[in-house]
């Protein structure tokens, strides 16, 4: 038996710990602090740091990863491990699983074990085990992600909490009935990149938004989030989208109150393309872009982004 988890434990994870350790050391952290953050002993950190940083990166690249995606993962983990070890583990898990499902590691794995020449165990098969609506929903979110990743403009509209795109099943009732991208869509240089592939239950907040607005507008099944500023408001107005504005940056509100406010606009005004919520104290202003599916929502967002960037 030749399970791919062996590649994680013997190759990928040690190399990733090497990159993280060197970066944290460059930032002035002690070996004992680094050890606590990455889950090894101080002696292990000392041994890790005795080796050249470049060899850790080369090991990961040898496995089939691209330099850009390694840098993205590294930056996310460096942010997550100082906040919450569970969040860091989740980010790592989503990245690894997505790599397996995309076939990133297949060539490397087969070089190690030629017996696996015909193996397709890890590859994602869209729709397998799902009904037609579930399969289509996942596919639409995946297509929307590709559109966003190909745009040179959308990166300018990514909020501080990062971006996501979600689509609900026709009769969505729970968070698990809404597909999104677990682990966020983040900035990578001049583009955005999804940390993992779409899954049901991938975004609690966007799922709550959709489930609540679908009570009043069942044809609206998708949403994505952008940042909000006055220029975006002007852009949305100039494009002729049906929109609403809620919230105030100096108000005291909860996330649940934001969800209710967005849903109330659909109840009162019918179907909308965009709802711009100014957040509140501790809540980032957000532009919610809606569509009948994730691809439609993404195309609206790309139009907003291209107009935002090019208008004077």
N, C-alpha and C positions, 0 to 999 in steps of 0.2 A: 504494500500500500504506500502511496506517495501523496499524502494530503498537502494542499497548498498552504495550510497553516504552518507547516514546517518552514516555508520560505519567510513567513512573518517573524517567527521566533529566532531563527538562526541567521537571517540576513537583514531583512528590512528593519526590524525594531532596533537591533544593536547599532546599525548605521544611522538611523534617525536619532537615537539617543546621543550618538557622537556629534551630529550636527547641532542638536539642541544644546549639549554641554558646552561646546566651543563657543556658540553664540552667547550663551548666558555668562560664560567666563569673560568674554570680551566686554560684556556690559557691567562687569565688576562684581558679579555674584561670587560668593565663596563656594568652595567645593562641597561643604556640608549643606548649604542651601540648595545647590544644584542637585545633590543626591536626593534630598527630600522631595524636590519637584518632579524628578524623573523616575523615582521609585527604585533606586539602587543604593549601594553603600558608598560611603565617601572614598573608600579604597578603590572601588570600581570607577568612580569619577576620575580619580587620579590616573588610573590606567587608561581610561578613555582619552584624557587630555594629553597623554604622552604620545599619542599618535596624531598624525597630520590630519587636519580637517578635510583636506581634499580627498583623502582616501575613502572617507565615509560617503561623500557625495558621489564619487565614482562607483561605489558599490551599489547605490540605489539606481543610478543611471544605467548600470549594467543590467539591472533587472528588467528594464524596459520603460522606465518612467522618463518623462521629459523634464528638463531643468526647470522650466516655468512652473509646472505643477508641484515639483518638490519645494520650490521656494514658497509657493502659495500655502502648502501644508505646513511648512516650517513656521511661517509668519502666523498662521492661525493657531498653531499649538503653542507658540511662544506667548501669544495673547491669552490663550485659554488656561494654561497650566498654572498661572499665577492667580487666576480667578476661581477656578473650580476644577478639581481633578476629574470629576465625572464628565464635565463638558469637554475636557481635553480628550478623554477616552472615547467619547461619542464622536468627536471630530475625526480622530484616528480611525475608528471603526468604520465610519461611513466612507472615508477615503479608500481604505483597504478593500472594503467590499465592492465599491464601485470599480476599482481597478481590476478585481477578479472578474466581475460581470462584463467588463469591456474587453477582456482578453489581454490586458496589458502584460500580464506575467506569463502568458502561455508559452511564448518562444523560449524564455529563460527556463521555465519549468521543464520543457521538453528537452532542452539541451542537457539538463541534469539527469533526466530520466527519459531516454528515448522510447521506453515502453508506453509513454503517454502520447505518442504521435497522433492518435485519433481522439484524444480526450476532449470533451466539450462540457465537462461537469459544471464549471463555474459560469459559463456564458449565460447571460440573461436571455430568457425567451419571453418576449412581451406577450402578455395575455395568457400564458400557461397557468391553468388553475383558476382563471378569472372568467367572469361572464363577459359578454361583448362590451357592455358599458364600461366595465372596469379596465379592460384592455385598451379601449379607445381613449379613456381618460388619461391613462398613463402615457400613451403615445402622444397625445396632444400636449401634455406638459413637457415631454421630452422635446417635441418639435419647437415649442415656445422657447425653451432653454437654448436651443441651437440658434434661433433667431437673435436672441439677446446676446449670445456669445459672439456672434458675427458682426455686431454693430460697433462702429467706432465712436458713437455718440452716447449710448446709454450709460457708459461708465461715469459720465458727468452728473448723472442723476441718482447715483446709488446713495441711499441714506446711511447714516452712521451705524444703524443696526443691520446693515447689509440688505440685500434684495432677496425676494422670493417670488415665485409664481405658483398659483394653486388652481385646481379645477375640481369641482364636486361631482359626484354621481348624480343622476337625475333626481333621485329621491333621497338625497343626503339627509341624515338625521344626527349623526355623530361625527366626531373629529376623524374617526377612522374611515369615513366615507369621502374624505377630501384628500386628493393627491397633491403633493408639493415636493420641494427639494430639501431633504434633511441636511442640516449643516450649512445652509446658506448659499447664496450666489454672491461672490465677492469680487473686488477689484483685483486684477492682475495686470499691472502696467496700464496699457491703454485699452484693455478689454475687461469684460466680466467673465467669470468662470464658475460653473456649478461645482460645489465640493463633492457632490455625489449624484446618483441618478434619482429620478422621481419615485416616491413611495407614498402609499396611503398613510396618513397620520404624520406627514412631514412638516407641517407648520400649524401649530395650535392657533395662533392669532388669526392668520388668514382663513383658516377653517371656520373659526367662530364668526368672522365677518360674513363669509358666504352662507353659512347655515341660517344666519339671522336675516340676511337680505332676501334669500330665496323664498321666505315666507310670503313676501310681497311681490317679488319679481323672479319667478321660477325659471325664466329663460336665461337669466344671468347666472352662469355657473363658474365663472373664472375671475380671478383678481390677481394683480401684482402690486407691489408697493414701490414708490419712488420717494425721493426727498421732496420737500415743499419749501418754496420761497416765493417772493412776489413775482419774479420773472416766470416761474412755472404757472402761476395763476394767470398772468397775462397771456402766456402761450396757449393755455387751455381755452381761454376766452377767444383768442384770435382764430383758433382752429374750428370753432363752432361746436365743440362738444357739449353735450348736456351734462351740466355739472352742479355740484352743491358745495357749500363751504360750512364747516362746523368747527367748534372749539375755539379756544383763545389761549395764547401762550402763557398768560399769567394766571390761568385758572387752576384750581386743584381738582384733578380728575383721575379716575382709575382707568385701566385698560378696558375694563368691562363697560365703563361709561362711554368710551370711544366707540366700541362695538355697537352699543345701543343708539348712539347719535347717528352713526352711518346708516344703520338699518332704518331709523326714523325718516331719514331723507328719502329712502326708497318707498317707504309707506306713504309719504305725503306727496311725492313728485313722480312716482312711477319709475320706469327704467332710466338709469343714468349711466353715462360713460365714465365719469370721474367724480370722486368725492375727495375734497381736500380738507384735511383735519389739521388744525393748528396746534394740536397737542395740548400741552399744559406744563405745569412745573414738573420736571422730571420725565416728561413725555415728548419725544421728538415729533415735530410736525411731519405729516405724512400725506402723500398723494396716492390714493387708491384708484387704480385703473381697472375697469371691469369689461367683461366681454362674455359672449355666449359660450366661448371656450377659451382655453389658454392661449392659443395662437392668435385669436382676435384681440385679446387683451394685450399681448406682446406687440402686435402691430400698431395698436393705438399708442402704446408706450414709446415705440420707436419713432413714430411720427412726432410725438411731443418732444422727444429727445433731440431729433434732428432739427426741428424748428427752434428749440431752445438754444442750441449751439450756434446756429447760423444767423439768427435774427440779431439785429443791432440794438 
